[in-house]
Amino acid sequence: MFCSNCGAQPITRFTRNKPVADFFCDTCAEEYELKSQKGRFGRKVVDGAYATMTARLASANNPNLLLLNYDLRHLSVTDLIVVPKHFFTPDVIEKRKPLAPTARRAGWVGCNILLAELPEAGKIRVIRDGILTGKTDVMAKWQETLFLREVSISVRGWLIEVLKCVERIGSPTFSLDDVYGYETHLRGLYPDNQNVRPKIRQQLQVLRDRGLLEFVGRGHYRLRAVH
């Protein structure tokens, strides 16, 4: 596997007992956590300790996530997705119940990564149905959203949530009123914000300025295609 950030390959496996990450890039120091299974992933994937994961959300070495599906019969990789770490916010990490007192690690608290809470822009397909995506294309998709690392988690959360609302509209071309249709949903996520519509317009402008959206005039936008 090559590094999605700088293109160097291969990425290197960490020594054992690394709390979160499995691989790292010798060139740019990006870290990666690998999850793999035979069937396709569902709405969530089981991860490690909740405290460890939440503590690393804002750290520089929080790992990116690799989601790998394989065909054991043919010893082949069928699908591989990389989720850049800047798409991880506290809302994406679900706290699990502590292990029972009778368990070997009684009281230990794990977490789930809520894949359903990630926008499509945060799922970069390296391999789809056994077909490899070109390195240049993967790195280009990575660069499109790299600006999210420049902002705080709270600001990033708003941008990601508005982007998810845009994707849920289900049409590449949409209106401002279409996004306003999610006003109640966003107010539920951010109850302290009393100016949801101005906030929506602000996020759409940022997404437009960063190239994820195109303004086509008179309150209408176009969502750039994601692969």
Short mmCIF file of the C-alpha atoms (twelve columns), coordinates in Angstrom:
data_MODEL
# 
_entry.id   MODEL 
# 
loop_
_atom_site.group_PDB 
_atom_site.id 
_atom_site.type_symbol 
_atom_site.label_atom_id 
_atom_site.label_alt_id 
_atom_site.label_comp_id 
_atom_site.label_asym_id 
_atom_site.label_seq_id 
_atom_site.Cartn_x 
_atom_site.Cartn_y 
_atom_site.Cartn_z 
_atom_site.pdbx_PDB_model_num 
ATOM 1   C CA . MET A 1   0.000   0.000   0.000   1 
ATOM 2   C CA . PHE A 2   1.248   3.497   -0.836  1 
ATOM 3   C CA . CYS A 3   0.799   6.510   1.421   1 
ATOM 4   C CA . SER A 4   -2.315  8.429   0.395   1 
ATOM 5   C CA . ASN A 5   -0.751  11.679  1.531   1 
ATOM 6   C CA . CYS A 6   2.637   11.675  -0.189  1 
ATOM 7   C CA . GLY A 7   2.562   8.610   -2.453  1 
ATOM 8   C CA . ALA A 8   5.581   6.895   -0.910  1 
ATOM 9   C CA . GLN A 9   5.418   3.121   -0.839  1 
ATOM 10  C CA . PRO A 10  5.181   0.807   0.818   1 
ATOM 11  C CA . ILE A 11  3.922   2.041   4.160   1 
ATOM 12  C CA . THR A 12  5.670   0.334   7.083   1 
ATOM 13  C CA . ARG A 13  4.153   -1.889  9.739   1 
ATOM 14  C CA . PHE A 14  4.522   -0.728  13.339  1 
ATOM 15  C CA . THR A 15  6.046   -3.026  15.914  1 
ATOM 16  C CA . ARG A 16  3.526   -4.791  18.131  1 
ATOM 17  C CA . ASN A 17  1.561   -3.150  20.953  1 
ATOM 18  C CA . LYS A 18  0.999   0.198   19.228  1 
ATOM 19  C CA . PRO A 19  -2.228  1.439   20.942  1 
ATOM 20  C CA . VAL A 20  -4.070  2.577   17.803  1 
ATOM 21  C CA . ALA A 21  -2.068  2.560   14.567  1 
ATOM 22  C CA . ASP A 22  -0.805  -0.399  12.504  1 
ATOM 23  C CA . PHE A 23  1.247   1.266   9.734   1 
ATOM 24  C CA . PHE A 24  3.144   4.493   9.144   1 
ATOM 25  C CA . CYS A 25  4.818   6.303   6.276   1 
ATOM 26  C CA . ASP A 26  8.585   6.714   6.557   1 
ATOM 27  C CA . THR A 27  8.465   9.821   4.368   1 
ATOM 28  C CA . CYS A 28  5.677   12.027  5.794   1 
ATOM 29  C CA . ALA A 29  4.906   10.236  9.110   1 
ATOM 30  C CA . GLU A 30  1.205   9.634   8.334   1 
ATOM 31  C CA . GLU A 31  -0.171  6.783   10.433  1 
ATOM 32  C CA . TYR A 32  -2.786  4.200   9.458   1 
ATOM 33  C CA . GLU A 33  -5.034  1.831   11.349  1 
ATOM 34  C CA . LEU A 34  -6.182  -1.260  9.436   1 
ATOM 35  C CA . LYS A 35  -9.545  -3.003  9.756   1 
ATOM 36  C CA . SER A 36  -10.173 -6.018  7.538   1 
ATOM 37  C CA . GLN A 37  -12.879 -8.627  7.058   1 
ATOM 38  C CA . LYS A 38  -14.329 -10.927 4.405   1 
ATOM 39  C CA . GLY A 39  -17.725 -9.263  4.047   1 
ATOM 40  C CA . ARG A 40  -18.397 -5.594  3.397   1 
ATOM 41  C CA . PHE A 41  -18.435 -3.313  6.402   1 
ATOM 42  C CA . GLY A 42  -21.785 -2.236  7.808   1 
ATOM 43  C CA . ARG A 43  -22.787 0.960   9.589   1 
ATOM 44  C CA . LYS A 44  -20.102 0.638   12.248  1 
ATOM 45  C CA . VAL A 45  -16.824 -1.132  12.922  1 
ATOM 46  C CA . VAL A 46  -15.485 -2.256  16.287  1 
ATOM 47  C CA . ASP A 47  -12.346 -0.446  17.408  1 
ATOM 48  C CA . GLY A 48  -10.092 -0.351  20.474  1 
ATOM 49  C CA . ALA A 49  -10.211 1.462   23.788  1 
ATOM 50  C CA . TYR A 50  -12.593 4.414   23.881  1 
ATOM 51  C CA . ALA A 51  -10.308 6.574   26.037  1 
ATOM 52  C CA . THR A 52  -7.323  6.009   23.765  1 
ATOM 53  C CA . MET A 53  -9.279  6.834   20.630  1 
ATOM 54  C CA . THR A 54  -10.919 9.996   21.969  1 
ATOM 55  C CA . ALA A 55  -7.620  11.246  23.383  1 
ATOM 56  C CA . ARG A 56  -6.025  11.032  19.946  1 
ATOM 57  C CA . LEU A 57  -8.768  12.769  17.976  1 
ATOM 58  C CA . ALA A 58  -7.054  16.146  18.197  1 
ATOM 59  C CA . SER A 59  -3.481  14.866  18.131  1 
ATOM 60  C CA . ALA A 60  -1.158  15.207  15.170  1 
ATOM 61  C CA . ASN A 61  -0.563  11.457  14.938  1 
ATOM 62  C CA . ASN A 62  -4.186  10.338  15.027  1 
ATOM 63  C CA . PRO A 63  -4.222  7.518   12.436  1 
ATOM 64  C CA . ASN A 64  -6.066  7.404   9.161   1 
ATOM 65  C CA . LEU A 65  -8.301  4.372   8.714   1 
ATOM 66  C CA . LEU A 66  -7.886  1.612   6.132   1 
ATOM 67  C CA . LEU A 67  -10.961 -0.570  5.530   1 
ATOM 68  C CA . LEU A 68  -10.065 -3.742  3.640   1 
ATOM 69  C CA . ASN A 69  -12.315 -6.505  2.304   1 
ATOM 70  C CA . TYR A 70  -10.815 -9.729  1.027   1 
ATOM 71  C CA . ASP A 71  -11.782 -12.901 -0.818  1 
ATOM 72  C CA . LEU A 72  -10.204 -15.743 1.145   1 
ATOM 73  C CA . ARG A 73  -10.983 -18.300 -1.533  1 
ATOM 74  C CA . HIS A 74  -9.005  -16.403 -4.173  1 
ATOM 75  C CA . LEU A 75  -6.527  -14.834 -1.727  1 
ATOM 76  C CA . SER A 76  -7.308  -11.408 -3.116  1 
ATOM 77  C CA . VAL A 77  -8.299  -7.960  -1.910  1 
ATOM 78  C CA . THR A 78  -11.712 -6.979  -3.245  1 
ATOM 79  C CA . ASP A 79  -12.104 -3.506  -1.745  1 
ATOM 80  C CA . LEU A 80  -9.886  -1.031  0.083   1 
ATOM 81  C CA . ILE A 81  -11.010 2.355   1.381   1 
ATOM 82  C CA . VAL A 82  -8.929  4.944   3.178   1 
ATOM 83  C CA . VAL A 83  -10.683 7.349   5.545   1 
ATOM 84  C CA . PRO A 84  -8.512  10.421  6.218   1 
ATOM 85  C CA . LYS A 85  -8.142  11.197  9.899   1 
ATOM 86  C CA . HIS A 86  -9.566  14.698  9.484   1 
ATOM 87  C CA . PHE A 87  -13.025 13.159  9.067   1 
ATOM 88  C CA . PHE A 88  -12.966 11.805  12.604  1 
ATOM 89  C CA . THR A 89  -14.884 13.910  15.097  1 
ATOM 90  C CA . PRO A 90  -16.286 12.899  18.512  1 
ATOM 91  C CA . ASP A 91  -19.673 12.155  16.899  1 
ATOM 92  C CA . VAL A 92  -18.086 9.399   14.820  1 
ATOM 93  C CA . ILE A 93  -16.767 7.544   17.896  1 
ATOM 94  C CA . GLU A 94  -19.374 5.551   19.818  1 
ATOM 95  C CA . LYS A 95  -18.661 4.478   23.382  1 
ATOM 96  C CA . ARG A 96  -19.440 0.839   24.109  1 
ATOM 97  C CA . LYS A 97  -20.645 -0.583  27.412  1 
ATOM 98  C CA . PRO A 98  -17.936 -1.630  29.910  1 
ATOM 99  C CA . LEU A 99  -17.059 -5.309  29.921  1 
ATOM 100 C CA . ALA A 100 -18.870 -7.362  32.533  1 
ATOM 101 C CA . PRO A 101 -17.255 -7.954  35.966  1 
ATOM 102 C CA . THR A 102 -16.791 -11.597 34.988  1 
ATOM 103 C CA . ALA A 103 -14.784 -10.718 31.858  1 
ATOM 104 C CA . ARG A 104 -11.002 -11.085 31.779  1 
ATOM 105 C CA . ARG A 105 -10.682 -7.313  31.295  1 
ATOM 106 C CA . ALA A 106 -13.599 -6.375  33.540  1 
ATOM 107 C CA . GLY A 107 -14.658 -2.735  33.189  1 
ATOM 108 C CA . TRP A 108 -12.703 -2.124  29.982  1 
ATOM 109 C CA . VAL A 109 -14.521 0.284   27.659  1 
ATOM 110 C CA . GLY A 110 -14.175 -0.056  23.900  1 
ATOM 111 C CA . CYS A 111 -15.594 1.976   21.036  1 
ATOM 112 C CA . ASN A 112 -17.147 1.704   17.604  1 
ATOM 113 C CA . ILE A 113 -16.349 3.831   14.569  1 
ATOM 114 C CA . LEU A 114 -19.655 4.900   13.039  1 
ATOM 115 C CA . LEU A 115 -18.984 4.521   9.333   1 
ATOM 116 C CA . ALA A 116 -22.518 5.641   8.515   1 
ATOM 117 C CA . GLU A 117 -21.678 9.065   9.987   1 
ATOM 118 C CA . LEU A 118 -18.887 9.648   7.473   1 
ATOM 119 C CA . PRO A 119 -19.614 11.584  4.260   1 
ATOM 120 C CA . GLU A 120 -18.787 9.941   0.938   1 
ATOM 121 C CA . ALA A 121 -16.023 12.517  0.467   1 
ATOM 122 C CA . GLY A 122 -14.322 10.890  3.461   1 
ATOM 123 C CA . LYS A 123 -14.240 7.415   1.893   1 
ATOM 124 C CA . ILE A 124 -11.487 7.303   -0.712  1 
ATOM 125 C CA . ARG A 125 -11.648 4.096   -2.712  1 
ATOM 126 C CA . VAL A 126 -8.231  2.622   -3.436  1 
ATOM 127 C CA . ILE A 127 -9.644  -0.696  -4.686  1 
ATOM 128 C CA . ARG A 128 -13.254 -1.237  -5.726  1 
ATOM 129 C CA . ASP A 129 -14.537 -4.672  -6.788  1 
ATOM 130 C CA . GLY A 130 -10.974 -5.813  -7.330  1 
ATOM 131 C CA . ILE A 131 -10.019 -2.866  -9.549  1 
ATOM 132 C CA . LEU A 132 -7.182  -0.655  -8.381  1 
ATOM 133 C CA . THR A 133 -7.623  3.113   -8.517  1 
ATOM 134 C CA . GLY A 134 -4.618  5.012   -9.824  1 
ATOM 135 C CA . LYS A 135 -2.319  6.498   -7.203  1 
ATOM 136 C CA . THR A 136 -2.673  9.964   -8.747  1 
ATOM 137 C CA . ASP A 137 -6.472  9.834   -8.407  1 
ATOM 138 C CA . VAL A 138 -6.314  8.639   -4.795  1 
ATOM 139 C CA . MET A 139 -3.882  11.396  -3.834  1 
ATOM 140 C CA . ALA A 140 -5.998  14.008  -5.631  1 
ATOM 141 C CA . LYS A 141 -9.096  12.994  -3.648  1 
ATOM 142 C CA . TRP A 142 -7.013  13.134  -0.475  1 
ATOM 143 C CA . GLN A 143 -5.831  16.664  -1.229  1 
ATOM 144 C CA . GLU A 144 -9.397  17.897  -1.848  1 
ATOM 145 C CA . THR A 145 -10.318 17.652  1.829   1 
ATOM 146 C CA . LEU A 146 -6.927  18.194  3.464   1 
ATOM 147 C CA . PHE A 147 -7.978  21.738  4.423   1 
ATOM 148 C CA . LEU A 148 -10.116 20.195  7.192   1 
ATOM 149 C CA . ARG A 149 -6.937  19.660  9.193   1 
ATOM 150 C CA . GLU A 150 -6.435  23.402  9.337   1 
ATOM 151 C CA . VAL A 151 -9.548  24.040  11.446  1 
ATOM 152 C CA . SER A 152 -10.617 23.077  14.958  1 
ATOM 153 C CA . ILE A 153 -12.694 19.968  15.591  1 
ATOM 154 C CA . SER A 154 -15.801 22.071  16.285  1 
ATOM 155 C CA . VAL A 155 -15.482 23.997  12.999  1 
ATOM 156 C CA . ARG A 156 -14.679 20.791  11.163  1 
ATOM 157 C CA . GLY A 157 -17.793 19.179  12.611  1 
ATOM 158 C CA . TRP A 158 -20.044 21.859  11.097  1 
ATOM 159 C CA . LEU A 159 -18.425 21.566  7.676   1 
ATOM 160 C CA . ILE A 160 -18.733 17.787  7.667   1 
ATOM 161 C CA . GLU A 161 -22.345 17.827  8.850   1 
ATOM 162 C CA . VAL A 162 -23.400 20.318  6.169   1 
ATOM 163 C CA . LEU A 163 -21.540 18.260  3.548   1 
ATOM 164 C CA . LYS A 164 -23.436 15.162  4.706   1 
ATOM 165 C CA . CYS A 165 -26.729 17.046  4.377   1 
ATOM 166 C CA . VAL A 166 -25.780 18.016  0.826   1 
ATOM 167 C CA . GLU A 167 -25.014 14.375  -0.022  1 
ATOM 168 C CA . ARG A 168 -28.341 13.237  1.440   1 
ATOM 169 C CA . ILE A 169 -30.233 15.471  -0.978  1 
ATOM 170 C CA . GLY A 170 -29.392 12.829  -3.550  1 
ATOM 171 C CA . SER A 171 -28.858 15.132  -6.513  1 
ATOM 172 C CA . PRO A 172 -25.590 16.643  -7.769  1 
ATOM 173 C CA . THR A 173 -27.374 19.976  -8.286  1 
ATOM 174 C CA . PHE A 174 -29.296 21.414  -5.349  1 
ATOM 175 C CA . SER A 175 -30.648 24.655  -3.962  1 
ATOM 176 C CA . LEU A 176 -30.070 26.538  -0.748  1 
ATOM 177 C CA . ASP A 177 -33.652 25.717  0.211   1 
ATOM 178 C CA . ASP A 178 -32.833 22.016  -0.162  1 
ATOM 179 C CA . VAL A 179 -30.132 22.375  2.475   1 
ATOM 180 C CA . TYR A 180 -32.444 24.460  4.667   1 
ATOM 181 C CA . GLY A 181 -34.602 21.336  4.765   1 
ATOM 182 C CA . TYR A 182 -32.029 19.932  7.219   1 
ATOM 183 C CA . GLU A 183 -32.252 22.942  9.537   1 
ATOM 184 C CA . THR A 184 -34.097 21.000  12.256  1 
ATOM 185 C CA . HIS A 185 -31.574 18.177  12.049  1 
ATOM 186 C CA . LEU A 186 -28.622 20.563  12.409  1 
ATOM 187 C CA . ARG A 187 -30.299 22.455  15.232  1 
ATOM 188 C CA . GLY A 188 -30.623 19.155  17.067  1 
ATOM 189 C CA . LEU A 189 -26.894 18.547  16.664  1 
ATOM 190 C CA . TYR A 190 -25.972 22.085  17.699  1 
ATOM 191 C CA . PRO A 191 -28.700 23.256  20.130  1 
ATOM 192 C CA . ASP A 192 -26.631 26.223  21.339  1 
ATOM 193 C CA . ASN A 193 -26.529 27.763  17.875  1 
ATOM 194 C CA . GLN A 194 -29.444 30.144  17.307  1 
ATOM 195 C CA . ASN A 195 -28.450 31.110  13.762  1 
ATOM 196 C CA . VAL A 196 -28.523 27.824  11.882  1 
ATOM 197 C CA . ARG A 197 -29.414 29.224  8.445   1 
ATOM 198 C CA . PRO A 198 -26.569 31.791  8.414   1 
ATOM 199 C CA . LYS A 199 -24.275 28.981  9.610   1 
ATOM 200 C CA . ILE A 200 -25.426 26.778  6.726   1 
ATOM 201 C CA . ARG A 201 -24.691 29.550  4.216   1 
ATOM 202 C CA . GLN A 202 -21.260 30.067  5.771   1 
ATOM 203 C CA . GLN A 203 -20.367 26.377  5.479   1 
ATOM 204 C CA . LEU A 204 -21.572 26.207  1.881   1 
ATOM 205 C CA . GLN A 205 -19.338 29.153  1.060   1 
ATOM 206 C CA . VAL A 206 -16.325 27.437  2.632   1 
ATOM 207 C CA . LEU A 207 -17.067 24.189  0.774   1 
ATOM 208 C CA . ARG A 208 -17.419 26.215  -2.438  1 
ATOM 209 C CA . ASP A 209 -14.173 28.108  -1.864  1 
ATOM 210 C CA . ARG A 210 -12.401 24.806  -1.217  1 
ATOM 211 C CA . GLY A 211 -13.676 23.282  -4.460  1 
ATOM 212 C CA . LEU A 212 -16.058 20.640  -3.091  1 
ATOM 213 C CA . LEU A 213 -19.053 22.615  -4.340  1 
ATOM 214 C CA . GLU A 214 -19.624 24.792  -7.379  1 
ATOM 215 C CA . PHE A 215 -21.940 27.810  -7.251  1 
ATOM 216 C CA . VAL A 216 -24.154 27.823  -10.343 1 
ATOM 217 C CA . GLY A 217 -26.190 30.938  -9.546  1 
ATOM 218 C CA . ARG A 218 -29.437 32.057  -7.874  1 
ATOM 219 C CA . GLY A 219 -29.029 29.988  -4.732  1 
ATOM 220 C CA . HIS A 220 -28.096 26.812  -6.577  1 
ATOM 221 C CA . TYR A 221 -24.978 24.692  -6.187  1 
ATOM 222 C CA . ARG A 222 -23.439 21.610  -7.738  1 
ATOM 223 C CA . LEU A 223 -21.691 18.906  -5.737  1 
ATOM 224 C CA . ARG A 224 -18.459 17.720  -7.263  1 
ATOM 225 C CA . ALA A 225 -18.497 14.005  -7.977  1 
ATOM 226 C CA . VAL A 226 -16.831 11.650  -5.506  1 
ATOM 227 C CA . HIS A 227 -15.508 8.265   -6.588  1 
# 
